[in-house]
């Protein structure tokens, strides 16, 4: 099947002759809706390039008589706006491949999140971090049929169930060449973005999520019927709680269970009769700056309505401002780092880079929420299980407790230093918005559990047959505890701490209703 599929291109395709003048390429660029008036770049095996612009319906058509298959196509995804990225796409494009062209005929070549996912799987197999690194290459090297077959199999593994539910013939399905109108209905139910390669700071692999921002994967294949229900609930809910934040709150795939973020379980605590939906868009590895710059905030903006809540929970990755870090210092400063206020609560940032002020970064979320007549809620970052010396607390006969650690000191590598938790508190007060001091509350909780903390934070027995993923992991296991992230019990405990804080806050307690039997910890 793979040699006939337009999804990929084989080594044989490199021998294809130049197409005749009557050979046309056309298709739709579609990401949740038609991507109108965007530039489509078509590049062939000899690095010849043509450009064409989509119409109001995201449709393009181009004579490709001067091009030789295989082709790679990429379009500006102007539904997102990734700031600060470099390269051909600047982190803001969507990709497809075409293997063979039918001469003297019209060839269909759509560009959408599923075509992008296929290219991403190909890229990973040839040791690239994502699709954009593939299109950065001026000449596309031959790719084996084995690689193409694996990428196609992975695509079908994730989407065959959803294709059948949507009424699409799954084994014949090709997102590049299909003209089935049901495809767009399926694409409407998928959240698409790109990952982040932390070691290099480059835009990474394709990320596909359901309508609650949960990963679509081998362990959680796409369920069309469930996604339809999710979308309807998102729209019709009385209120929505949006969570923006980092890995301490984010959703995790089933393969890393019992690792969980507190945002992943927060909806379990709500009163089911209140008709409140939690949309947890927190993403691992993001700071307040990169979450916006990578387009994650743009993805949830269309879902927001008057009366909703925005939980803003950053700080862990904003602290990554150490230029002396050999492996990733420069990448962190370029993409993640924001600087806290100084001791007098004055903003700190390099000249002409106000976006690197932590307070300014937080205020972007606050201001947007206020414009939408939503309720913004700032949170200090949840504690790590570490003492004042940045060692694991209560270990090696030490009695030092878990302590406040969300600050940077005046030492080489840091352009500015200060206290991130205090900056959040000051920002909440300056903007007159609700604050949950989660760091203080979680420190209190951690010190109450000094004897059983390993059942809350991510400390897994690698020999436990129930958790095979941890057999090969170097962190998050007994010998190397992860003192930042949680397993299910810890995620629930933190979620309950937040719920109780809301119940005790006069600004918030009237708007969010919990199942009181669920929030004791």
Secondary structure per residue as TSV (DSSP state, phi and psi in degrees):
chain	resnum	aa	ss	phi	psi
A	1	X	-	360.0	-36.6
A	2	X	T	-67.0	-32.1
A	3	X	T	-71.7	-20.0
A	4	X	T	-94.7	-13.6
A	5	X	-	-76.0	141.1
A	6	X	S	-80.4	-3.9
A	7	X	S	-61.4	-46.1
A	8	X	S	-119.5	-172.4
A	9	X	-	-138.4	142.7
A	10	X	-	-106.4	172.5
A	11	X	G	-63.6	-32.7
A	12	X	G	-62.9	-30.7
A	13	X	G	-66.9	-20.5
A	14	X	G	-65.9	-18.5
A	15	X	G	-90.5	-0.8
A	16	X	-	-61.0	140.0
A	17	X	-	-77.3	162.0
A	18	X	-	-62.1	143.4
A	19	X	-	-77.0	157.6
A	20	X	-	-75.5	165.9
A	21	X	T	-64.1	-24.4
A	22	X	T	-85.6	2.3
A	23	X	-	-80.8	123.0
A	24	X	E	-116.5	149.8
A	25	X	E	-122.0	130.6
A	26	X	E	-150.1	160.5
A	27	X	E	173.7	-172.9
A	28	X	E	-117.5	140.2
A	29	X	E	-99.5	121.4
A	30	X	E	-144.0	121.6
A	31	X	S	-137.7	93.0
A	32	X	S	68.4	-25.7
A	33	X	S	-161.0	165.8
A	34	X	B	-57.3	135.4
A	35	X	-	-91.9	95.1
A	36	X	T	-84.0	150.9
A	37	X	T	51.8	45.4
A	38	X	-	-118.6	153.5
A	39	X	E	-85.8	127.5
A	40	X	E	-104.6	124.7
A	41	X	E	-102.3	130.5
A	42	X	E	-117.1	120.1
A	43	X	E	-122.7	135.8
A	44	X	-	-102.6	-174.1
A	45	X	T	-66.1	-20.3
A	46	X	T	-102.7	13.1
A	47	X	-	69.8	19.8
A	48	X	-	-76.7	143.1
A	49	X	E	-133.0	138.3
A	50	X	E	-126.1	153.0
A	51	X	E	-129.2	142.5
A	52	X	E	-146.2	153.0
A	53	X	E	-110.2	135.9
A	54	X	-	-70.8	156.0
A	55	X	-	-88.2	-166.6
A	56	X	T	-65.7	-18.2
A	57	X	T	-100.8	11.5
A	58	X	S	74.8	15.0
A	59	X	E	-95.7	143.8
A	60	X	E	-136.1	157.8
A	61	X	E	-147.7	137.5
A	62	X	E	-147.8	132.9
A	63	X	E	-71.7	123.9
A	64	X	-	-116.0	32.1
A	65	X	T	-62.5	-23.8
A	66	X	T	-93.1	3.1
A	67	X	-	-109.6	153.5
A	68	X	-	-117.1	130.4
A	69	X	S	-68.0	152.0
A	70	X	S	-78.4	158.6
A	71	X	E	-120.2	148.5
A	72	X	E	-119.1	135.5
A	73	X	E	-121.6	140.9
A	74	X	E	-146.6	144.6
A	75	X	E	-128.1	145.0
A	76	X	E	-63.6	125.1
A	77	X	-	-92.7	83.1
A	78	X	T	-77.7	9.2
A	79	X	T	-78.6	-16.8
A	80	X	-	-119.4	164.1
A	81	X	-	-141.4	86.6
A	82	X	-	-80.2	119.9
A	83	X	-	-92.2	144.2
A	84	X	S	80.4	8.7
A	85	X	-	-93.3	156.8
A	86	X	-	-118.4	172.7
A	87	X	S	104.0	-177.6
A	88	X	S	-57.5	-43.2
A	89	X	S	-100.4	-13.9
A	90	X	T	52.7	36.5
A	91	X	T	73.3	17.2
A	92	X	-	-140.3	54.8
A	93	X	E	-143.0	171.2
A	94	X	E	-133.7	142.5
A	95	X	E	-125.7	151.6
A	96	X	E	-146.0	161.7
A	97	X	E	-123.8	148.7
A	98	X	E	-128.7	127.3
A	99	X	-	-90.7	-47.0
A	100	X	-	-129.9	146.5
A	101	X	-	-113.8	132.0
A	102	X	-	-83.7	114.7
A	103	X	T	-69.0	146.9
A	104	X	T	61.1	24.1
A	105	X	S	-136.2	169.9
A	106	X	E	-89.8	124.0
A	107	X	E	-105.8	132.7
A	108	X	E	-92.2	131.9
A	109	X	-	-143.2	89.6
A	110	X	-	-76.6	157.2
A	111	X	E	-129.5	117.4
A	112	X	E	-157.5	175.9
A	113	X	H	-58.1	-29.1
A	114	X	H	-76.3	-36.5
A	115	X	H	-66.3	-37.2
A	116	X	H	-65.6	-40.4
A	117	X	H	-61.7	-43.0
A	118	X	H	-57.9	-48.2
A	119	X	H	-62.2	-37.2
A	120	X	H	-61.9	-41.9
A	121	X	H	-65.4	-37.9
A	122	X	H	-63.2	-46.1
A	123	X	H	-59.2	-43.4
A	124	X	H	-62.8	-36.3
A	125	X	H	-71.8	-18.9
A	126	X	T	-107.8	26.5
A	127	X	T	67.1	32.1
A	128	X	-	-107.3	153.2
A	129	X	S	-81.4	-14.4
A	130	X	S	178.6	179.6
A	131	X	H	-59.9	-33.7
A	132	X	H	-71.2	-26.0
A	133	X	H	-72.0	-29.5
A	134	X	H	-68.6	-44.5
A	135	X	H	-77.4	-12.3
A	136	X	T	-68.8	-22.4
A	137	X	S	-73.2	128.9
A	138	X	S	-69.1	-30.2
A	139	X	S	-126.4	127.0
A	140	X	-	-85.7	118.3
A	141	X	-	-71.0	153.8
A	142	X	-	-57.6	141.5
A	143	X	-	-119.3	132.6
A	144	X	-	-67.4	154.2
A	145	X	H	-62.6	-29.3
A	146	X	H	-64.1	-43.3
A	147	X	H	-64.1	-44.0
A	148	X	H	-64.6	-39.5
A	149	X	H	-63.6	-44.2
A	150	X	H	-62.2	-41.4
A	151	X	H	-65.0	-41.2
A	152	X	H	-67.7	-39.8
A	153	X	H	-62.5	-39.2
A	154	X	H	-64.3	-41.9
A	155	X	H	-59.0	-45.5
A	156	X	H	-69.4	-35.6
A	157	X	H	-57.3	-43.0
A	158	X	H	-75.5	-28.9
A	159	X	H	-123.2	-4.0
A	160	X	H	-59.8	-43.4
A	161	X	H	-60.1	-48.3
A	162	X	H	-65.0	-35.1
A	163	X	H	-63.3	-44.7
A	164	X	H	-62.1	-42.2
A	165	X	H	-63.6	-32.4
A	166	X	H	-84.4	-4.0
A	167	X	T	84.3	26.5
A	168	X	-	-109.0	134.4
A	169	X	-	-66.4	105.7
A	170	X	G	-64.9	-45.4
A	171	X	G	-74.0	-17.5
A	172	X	G	-98.4	0.9
A	173	X	-	-73.1	135.2
A	174	X	-	-141.5	108.4
A	175	X	T	-65.3	-17.9
A	176	X	T	-77.1	-46.1
A	177	X	T	-100.3	-10.7
A	178	X	-	-69.2	144.4
A	179	X	-	-115.3	15.4
A	180	X	-	-69.8	121.1
A	181	X	T	-63.0	-18.4
A	182	X	H	-66.0	-21.1
A	183	X	H	-59.2	-44.2
A	184	X	H	-64.3	-35.4
A	185	X	H	-62.4	-37.2
A	186	X	H	-69.6	-44.5
A	187	X	H	-63.6	-27.7
A	188	X	T	-63.7	-15.8
A	189	X	T	-107.8	14.4
A	190	X	-	-122.1	129.9
A	191	X	E	-88.7	126.1
A	192	X	E	-118.9	134.3
A	193	X	E	-158.8	-175.6
A	194	X	E	-115.2	148.7
A	195	X	E	-79.7	-173.6
A	196	X	E	-131.1	125.1
A	197	X	E	-90.5	102.1
A	198	X	T	-64.7	-30.8
A	199	X	T	-68.2	-34.0
A	200	X	T	-111.5	-19.5
A	201	X	T	81.7	6.0
A	202	X	E	-79.9	158.2
A	203	X	E	-64.9	135.0
A	204	X	E	-105.1	-144.7
A	205	X	E	-74.7	164.2
A	206	X	E	-65.4	137.2
A	207	X	E	-117.8	124.6
A	208	X	E	-121.3	129.3
A	209	X	E	-131.2	158.1
A	210	X	-	-82.7	-172.1
A	211	X	T	-74.8	-2.5
A	212	X	T	-112.1	17.6
A	213	X	S	64.7	30.0
A	214	X	-	-96.8	140.2
A	215	X	B	-61.6	138.5
A	216	X	-	-90.4	122.9
A	217	X	S	-154.4	-179.3
A	218	X	S	-61.1	-33.2
A	219	X	S	-82.9	-23.0
A	220	X	S	-134.8	77.5
A	221	X	-	-68.7	160.2
A	222	X	-	-67.5	126.1
A	223	X	-	-112.1	102.7
A	224	X	H	-60.9	-46.2
A	225	X	H	-62.1	-41.5
A	226	X	H	-66.3	-39.8
A	227	X	H	-65.4	-37.3
A	228	X	H	-59.5	-44.2
A	229	X	H	-65.8	-41.8
A	230	X	H	-59.9	-45.8
A	231	X	H	-62.0	-42.8
A	232	X	H	-63.6	-42.4
A	233	X	H	-65.9	-39.6
A	234	X	H	-56.8	-40.1
A	235	X	H	-77.8	-42.6
A	236	X	H	-90.7	-6.5
A	237	X	-	-58.4	149.0
A	238	X	S	-63.8	-40.0
A	239	X	E	-146.1	157.7
A	240	X	E	-124.5	138.8
A	241	X	E	-108.0	115.6
A	242	X	E	-98.9	131.3
A	243	X	E	-111.9	121.3
A	244	X	E	-114.5	132.6
A	245	X	E	176.2	-155.8
A	246	X	-	-118.5	-158.5
A	247	X	T	-66.6	-20.4
A	248	X	T	-70.7	-18.9
A	249	X	T	-112.2	-17.0
A	250	X	-	-70.9	165.9
A	251	X	-	-79.7	144.0
A	252	X	-	-123.6	150.5
A	253	X	-	-71.1	156.3
A	254	X	G	-62.9	-25.8
A	255	X	G	-67.2	-19.0
A	256	X	G	-102.9	9.0
A	257	X	T	-54.3	137.6
A	258	X	T	-94.8	16.2
A	259	X	E	-62.6	132.3
A	260	X	E	-150.5	154.2
A	261	X	-	-98.1	155.4
A	262	X	H	-63.8	-29.9
A	263	X	H	-67.7	-24.2
A	264	X	H	-68.1	-26.3
A	265	X	H	-114.0	0.1
A	266	X	G	-60.7	-35.7
A	267	X	G	-66.0	-19.6
A	268	X	G	-65.0	-20.4
A	269	X	G	-92.3	-11.1
A	270	X	B	-77.8	151.4
A	271	X	-	-67.4	118.5
A	272	X	G	-63.9	-22.1
A	273	X	G	-82.1	-9.5
A	274	X	G	-80.0	-14.6
A	275	X	-	57.3	50.2
A	276	X	E	-110.9	131.3
A	277	X	E	-108.4	135.6
A	278	X	E	-99.5	124.5
A	279	X	E	-114.9	98.6
A	280	X	E	-91.8	95.8
A	281	X	-	-96.7	8.3
A	282	X	-	-55.7	142.1
A	283	X	-	-129.8	134.6
A	284	X	T	-58.9	140.3
A	285	X	T	80.5	3.8
A	286	X	-	-99.0	148.5
A	287	X	-	-104.7	176.6
A	288	X	H	-61.7	-29.6
A	289	X	H	-80.4	-47.9
A	290	X	H	-72.9	-28.6
A	291	X	H	-59.4	-39.8
A	292	X	H	-77.7	-46.0
A	293	X	H	-62.3	-30.6
A	294	X	T	-85.9	2.5
A	295	X	T	89.5	2.9
A	296	X	H	-65.8	-39.3
A	297	X	H	-67.4	-36.5
A	298	X	H	-59.6	-31.5
A	299	X	H	-69.8	-27.5
A	300	X	H	-98.0	-15.1
A	301	X	H	-54.5	-43.4
A	302	X	T	-65.9	-17.4
A	303	X	T	-87.4	-12.3
A	304	X	-	-81.4	142.7
A	305	X	-	-134.8	162.1
A	306	X	T	-55.2	134.8
A	307	X	T	92.6	-6.4
A	308	X	-	-76.7	172.7
A	309	X	E	-118.3	143.9
A	310	X	E	-123.7	107.8
A	311	X	E	-86.9	122.5
A	312	X	E	-112.8	107.5
A	313	X	E	-130.2	78.1
A	314	X	-	-120.2	170.7
A	315	X	-	145.8	-40.2
A	316	X	T	-60.0	-45.7
A	317	X	T	-94.1	-16.3
A	318	X	T	-62.5	-24.6
A	319	X	T	-74.2	-8.4
A	320	X	-	-80.5	78.8
A	321	X	-	-125.4	21.0
A	322	X	-	-90.6	100.8
A	323	X	T	-66.9	-17.7
A	324	X	T	-82.3	-6.4
A	325	X	-	-69.5	110.1
A	326	X	T	-63.8	-41.5
A	327	X	T	-72.3	-43.4
A	328	X	T	-142.2	14.5
A	329	X	H	-57.9	-49.1
A	330	X	H	-68.0	-39.1
A	331	X	H	-64.2	-41.5
A	332	X	H	-63.0	-44.1
A	333	X	H	-66.9	-37.3
A	334	X	H	-68.4	-33.1
A	335	X	H	-116.7	-32.8
A	336	X	T	-108.8	-43.6
A	337	X	-	-57.8	131.3
A	338	X	-	-128.4	152.5
A	339	X	B	-103.0	136.5
A	340	X	-	-73.7	166.6
A	341	X	-	-66.1	158.7
A	342	X	-	-80.8	-174.6
A	343	X	T	-63.1	-21.1
A	344	X	T	-99.6	13.5
A	345	X	-	61.8	33.6
A	346	X	-	-92.4	140.4
A	347	X	-	-63.2	146.1
A	348	X	-	-126.6	131.9
A	349	X	-	-170.3	156.0
A	350	X	-	-66.8	157.9
A	351	X	T	-54.9	133.8
A	352	X	T	65.3	17.3
A	353	X	-	-131.1	58.3
A	354	X	G	-63.3	-21.9
A	355	X	G	-63.8	-15.3
A	356	X	G	-88.7	3.5
A	357	X	B	-81.9	125.1
A	358	X	H	-60.1	-43.6
A	359	X	H	-61.9	-45.7
A	360	X	H	-60.7	-41.5
A	361	X	H	-61.7	-44.9
A	362	X	H	-64.9	-37.0
A	363	X	H	-68.1	-22.4
A	364	X	H	-62.5	-41.6
A	365	X	H	-69.0	-43.0
A	366	X	H	-60.2	-46.9
A	367	X	H	-65.2	-39.8
A	368	X	H	-64.4	-44.1
A	369	X	H	-59.8	-43.5
A	370	X	H	-64.4	-38.9
A	371	X	H	-62.0	-34.1
A	372	X	T	-85.8	1.8
A	373	X	T	59.9	41.1
A	374	X	-	-100.4	173.2
A	375	X	E	-106.9	108.6
A	376	X	E	-81.1	142.8
A	377	X	E	-131.6	114.1
A	378	X	E	-85.9	143.6
A	379	X	E	-128.9	136.0
A	380	X	-	-71.8	153.1
A	381	X	-	-68.3	143.5
A	382	X	-	-61.4	146.5
A	383	X	-	-70.3	153.9
A	384	X	-	-89.7	154.1
A	385	X	S	-84.3	69.0
A	386	X	B	-138.3	152.8
A	387	X	-	-92.2	-175.1
A	388	X	T	-65.3	-17.2
A	389	X	T	-95.3	10.8
A	390	X	S	61.7	33.0
A	391	X	S	-109.8	158.2
A	392	X	B	-59.9	127.1
A	393	X	T	-67.2	148.1
A	394	X	T	60.6	27.5
A	395	X	-	-112.5	157.8
A	396	X	T	53.4	46.8
A	397	X	T	66.6	10.8
A	398	X	-	-82.3	145.5
A	399	X	-	-109.5	8.3
A	400	X	-	-66.1	132.8
A	401	X	-	-82.9	170.3
A	402	X	-	-63.0	134.8
A	403	X	-	-135.7	166.7
A	404	X	-	-61.7	124.6
A	405	X	-	-131.6	4.2
A	406	X	-	-88.8	67.7
A	407	X	E	-152.4	161.4
A	408	X	E	-119.3	152.7
A	409	X	-	-108.9	165.6
A	410	X	S	-77.2	92.5
A	411	X	-	-148.6	162.2
A	412	X	T	-54.2	141.3
A	413	X	T	103.2	-21.1
A	414	X	-	-107.3	120.5
A	415	X	S	-70.2	-34.8
A	416	X	S	-140.9	157.7
A	417	X	-	-141.4	162.5
A	418	X	E	161.9	-168.3
A	419	X	E	-108.9	117.3
A	420	X	H	-72.9	-41.7
A	421	X	H	-62.9	-42.3
A	422	X	H	-65.2	-35.5
A	423	X	H	-63.4	-39.8
A	424	X	H	-63.7	-45.1
A	425	X	H	-61.3	-43.7
A	426	X	H	-64.3	-41.6
A	427	X	H	-63.2	-41.5
A	428	X	H	-60.6	-45.4
A	429	X	H	-67.2	-42.7
A	430	X	H	-65.1	-30.0
A	431	X	H	-103.4	3.0
A	432	X	T	53.8	54.5
A	433	X	-	-125.0	162.9
A	434	X	E	-66.5	147.3
A	435	X	E	-131.0	133.4
A	436	X	E	-113.9	114.1
A	437	X	-	-82.4	73.5
A	438	X	H	-65.9	-30.8
A	439	X	H	-62.2	-50.6
A	440	X	H	-61.6	-43.8
A	441	X	H	-65.8	-39.0
A	442	X	H	-76.5	-28.0
A	443	X	H	-63.7	-44.5
A	444	X	H	-59.3	-44.3
A	445	X	H	-62.8	-45.5
A	446	X	H	-60.5	-42.6
A	447	X	H	-72.7	-18.2
A	448	X	H	-79.8	-13.2
A	449	X	T	-122.0	39.7
A	450	X	T	-66.5	-21.1
A	451	X	T	-93.8	-21.0
A	452	X	T	-128.3	24.0
A	453	X	G	-60.4	-26.9
A	454	X	G	-69.5	-10.2
A	455	X	G	-91.9	-2.1
A	456	X	T	-109.9	-51.4
A	457	X	E	-78.8	171.7
A	458	X	E	-83.0	91.6
A	459	X	-	-136.6	93.9
A	460	X	B	-107.7	141.0
A	461	X	-	-72.2	114.5
A	462	X	T	-65.6	-15.2
A	463	X	T	-95.5	3.1
A	464	X	-	-72.7	116.6
A	465	X	T	-64.8	-16.4
A	466	X	T	-74.5	-16.9
A	467	X	-	-129.0	67.4
A	468	X	G	-62.0	-25.3
A	469	X	G	-56.7	-36.3
A	470	X	G	-82.3	-3.5
A	471	X	G	-61.5	-31.1
A	472	X	G	-112.0	9.5
A	473	X	-	-91.0	145.7
A	474	X	S	-96.1	-12.3
A	475	X	S	-132.1	161.0
A	476	X	S	80.4	13.9
A	477	X	B	-121.7	172.1
A	478	X	T	-55.7	-43.5
A	479	X	T	-73.1	-23.2
A	480	X	B	-139.5	77.6
A	481	X	-	-62.1	145.8
A	482	X	E	-95.5	107.7
A	483	X	E	-90.9	6.8
A	484	X	E	-105.2	-43.0
A	485	X	E	-100.8	167.3
A	486	X	E	-119.2	154.9
A	487	X	E	-94.9	179.0
A	488	X	H	-53.7	-43.9
A	489	X	H	-62.2	-40.2
A	490	X	H	-70.8	-39.9
A	491	X	H	-60.6	-42.4
A	492	X	H	-65.0	-39.4
A	493	X	H	-62.7	-43.6
A	494	X	H	-67.1	-41.1
A	495	X	H	-60.1	-38.8
A	496	X	H	-69.4	-35.9
A	497	X	H	-59.7	-43.7
A	498	X	H	-65.4	-42.2
A	499	X	H	-61.5	-43.2
A	500	X	H	-66.7	-35.8
A	501	X	H	-63.8	-38.4
A	502	X	H	-65.5	-42.8
A	503	X	H	-60.5	-27.9
A	504	X	T	-96.6	3.8
A	505	X	-	-105.2	117.0
A	506	X	T	-62.2	-23.2
A	507	X	T	-73.9	-24.8
A	508	X	T	-116.5	-24.1
A	509	X	T	-65.7	-22.0
A	510	X	T	-83.8	-17.6
A	511	X	T	-98.0	-21.7
A	512	X	-	-124.2	123.4
A	513	X	-	-108.6	126.5
A	514	X	B	-106.8	158.1
A	515	X	-	-79.3	103.8
A	516	X	G	-60.3	-25.4
A	517	X	G	-72.1	-13.0
A	518	X	G	-101.6	-11.6
A	519	X	-	-103.3	7.3
A	520	X	-	-80.3	142.7
A	521	X	-	-137.0	360.0
